[in-house]
Amino acid sequence: MTEPKTTQQQAPVGAGAGLTRLALEAGPLVVFFVLNARFGLMYGTAGWMAATAIALTVSWLRERRVPILPLVSGVFVLGFGGLALAFDDELFIKIKPTVVNTLFGVILLAGLAFGRPLLKPLVGWAFLLDHAGWLKITRNWGLFFLLLAIINEVVWRNYSTDFWVGFKLFGIMPLTLVFSMSQVPLIQRHSVAAGDIADGQD
């Protein structure tokens, strides 16, 4: 039983691969921001949908897999973006981050109620942690996703569309990067070698 546990885990990805993933995830949002500034929200939404589809395709061609979080988010971009265009109603695209982040947050925190760190199968390719570490980082990300949902609701309900679009790029993304960096000490404290991962600690 030990060998399957170790072979399922991969070594942390290199900096180049990490930057590529960041570009694939951030690129569609940049397209959304630029097109919204020049042509309006609906054109920005259409461009966001197209860029998202391209990014997911490129990710698949490069790695023969698409990480779950970008995949789910991409599906919601296409779904809610399609509704926004079909009904000519910007509400659909504005509430998309609320729905997605709430979904992620609730799923992660619900998993903890059963002792299941559901973040592990999502990002286990990035680093190796002991069971306690996975529980803690899953809790932290679950709460952070819910915070992002609340922030999105506050911003789109109280500020202009242009401000909301800009905040997604220049507010939410830096905030997410800062939060990610804040988790590094936790990751370092709970990091383990592949051979030290014990059975039954999924």
N, C-alpha and C positions, 0 to 999 in steps of 0.2 A: 504493500500500500504506500510505502514511502516514495517510490520512484514516480508514480503519477503526480504526487503533490509537488515535487520539485520540477518536473518537466513542464507543468502547467504554468509555472512562473517564468517570466522573462526578465532579463537584466534591464535596468533602467535605460531609457532611450537616450541617445546622445543629444548634444545641444542643437546640432543641425536639424535633426528630425523634429525636435521640439519646436524650433522656430518655423519649420515648414508647417507643422500642425497649427501653430498660432496664425500663420498667414492664411491658411485655408479656412480657419474659423473666423478671422477678423476681416478677410477680404470682402465677403458679401456685405458686411455691415458698412464698410467704407464705400462700396458701390451705392448702397442705400442712402448714405449721407450725401454723397456728391449729387446723385440724381434728384434727390429731394430738394437740395439747395437750388438746382438749376431748373427743374421742371415740375416740382410738386410731389406730394406724398404718393399719389397713385403710380406715377412713373418710377419713383423710388422703390415702391413695393414690387413692381414688375421686375425691375432690375435686381432687387434683392432675391427674388424667387429664382431668376435665371442664374445669378451668381452662386446661390446656394446649391442649385442642381449641379452646376459645373464643379464646385468645390467637393461635393460628395462623390462625384464621378472620379475626379482626380485622386481623391483619397483612396477609393476602391482600386483604381488602376495601380497606384503606388504600392499599396500594402495588401491588396486582396482582402481588405476588411475596412469597415467604417466604425470608428469608436461610437459606442452607444449614445453618449450624451449629444454629440454633434448630429448624429442620425435622427434622434428623436426631435431635437430642436429644429432640424431641417425639415422634417415632415410637418411640423407645426407651422413653420414659415410658409411652406407651400399651401397647406390647408387654410390657414387664416388669411394669408395673402390672397389666395383664390377667392375667398369669401368677400374680402375687402373690395377686390376688383369687380366681382360679379354684382355686388349690391351697391357699389360706389359709396362705401361706408368705411371711413378710416377707423372706426371703433374696433373692428376686428383685428387690425394689425397692432393697435395700441394695447389691447388686452392680451395679446399673444404672450409677451414676457411674463405677465402675471400668471397666466394659466400654466405655462411650462415650468416656471420656477416653483410655483406652488406644488405642482405634480411631483417634481424631483424632491422637493423638501419633505413632503408628506410620505413619499415612498421610502426615502432613506430613514426618516425617524420612525416610521412604522416598523421597518425591518429591525431596528434596535430593540423594539418591544419584545421581539422573539430571539434576541441575541444574535441577529444576523447582520453583519456589516456589509450592506448591499453595495457600498462604494467599491469594495474589493474586486468583484467581477467586472466593474466598469473601467477602473483605472489601474488594475493590478499589474498591467504591463509596465507601469512607470516606476514602481518602487516595491520593495519587499518589506512588510511590516509584521510584527507579531500580532496576535489576536486583539490584545488590548489596544494596540495602536490603531488597528482598523476600526475598532468600535469608536474610539475618540475622534478620529478624523472624519468618520461617517457622520457622527453627531454634529461636528462643527460645520461640515458642508451642508447638512440638512437644514440647520438653523440659518446659514448664510443664504441658501436658496430662498427661504421664506422671507428673509430681510430684503432680498432683491425684489421679490414680488410686492412687498409693501412699498418700497421705494418707487417702483414703476407706477403703482396706483396713485401715489401722491403726486408724482411729476406729471403724468398725462392728464390728471384731473384738474391741476392747478396752473399749468403753464401752456404756452403755445405749442403747436405741433413742431415747429422748427426747433424750439428749445428741447422738446422731448427727444427728437431725433439726434440732436447734438449731444444730449446727455447720455444717450445709449452708447455713443462712441467715445466721448471724452470724460464721461463720468463712470458709467457702469464698468467698462473695460479696465480702466486703471484701478478701480475699486476691487475688481476681481483679481487683478494681478497682485495688488497689495495683500489681499487676503490670502492668496496662494502662497506668497512669500512668508506670511506670518505662520504658516503651517510647517515650515521647514524645520524649526527646532523640534516639533513633535515627531516629525518623520525621522529625524536623526536619532532621537531618543529610543524609538521603537523599531529602528531598522534591524533586519536580521539577514544572515546569509541564506541562500536558497536551501542548503542542506540542513539548516536548523529549523525549518518550518515543520511543526509537528502535525501529525495526523489529527483530523477532527477539529481543526481550528480554522474553519472556513467562515 
